[in-house]
Every structure is written in C-alpha cells, then in structure tokens.
Amino acid sequence: MQMPVVWLIAMVVLLIIEAVVPGLVSIWFALGALAALITSLFHAPLWFQLVWFFLVSILSLVLTRPLAAKYVNSRTQPTNADVLIGRECVVTEDIDNVLGTGAVTVGGKVWTARAAEEELRLKKGGKARVLRIEGVKLIVEQID
C-alpha cells in the first residue's frame, strides 16, 4: 500500500473519531496526518513522514489546546451550592474524617461535612468556614 493512502486513511479515521467523541481529542493528530500526507506526496522518506506527523501533531496540540479549552468549555454555570463557599457554618455533628462522620448547618440546611485537614476534628457547636464542595459534602476549616 502506498504511504499517501495510509496517511489519508489515518486522517479520515482520526476525523471520524473527532466527530464521534465529545470534546477535542484527535483533531491535532488529523492535522499531523495531513502534514505527513503532504510530505509523502513529495516522496519523502518514511522516517521523515513519521517525524513530521509527530512534530505537527504535538505543535498543534501545544499551540491550540489552551485556546480551544477556553472557548469549547467556557459556558460553565455556577450552581446554587457555590454560594456556600466562604460562608460560616455551625457544626451539628462532630466532624471526624477517619470515622467518616460530620455535618454542618449553613443557610438553614444541614450538609454532610469533612475537614480540609485529615487529622483535624471539629466538635459539635463549633464554627467552621466552607472551603469547597466535593460531591455532596462540604469541605470546611475551623474558625477560631
């Protein structure tokens, strides 16, 4: 089989993968296959085609991935729970990461909670601050 045909098939397969899979995954390698196809039409040696394929693929990935990531997934919506981050809460159940226990009340609702530091234990009735949300658990730090 002639190399231009191999590169053409590779490019088409990579473009089909790109069309089927959500997100940008193989477009850079399709560009590399196109570059290798062009070099094969000029009868470049196989080693040069392979080097050119990898070089163009990696360069296009490095140069365009940050820009693509910025515009492809730029429409993230904050959830209602995000307003809890930074707020003070009251510990309603002792927080112990080792035992897997803990709850806090914030905004009138009870949430399961974990301490940000593994060894830290917070006692019932104490004050804490919400640092982040992981799944359905609030990660909190103690307020002195």
Secondary structure, DSSP 8 states (H G I E B T S, - for coil): --HHHHHHHHHHHHHHHHHHSSSSSSHHHHHHHHHHHHHHHTT--HHHHHHHHHHHHHHHHHHHHHHHHHHHT------GGGGGTT-EEEEEEEEETTTTEEEEEETTEEEEEEESSTT-EE-TT-EEEEEEEETTEEEEEE--
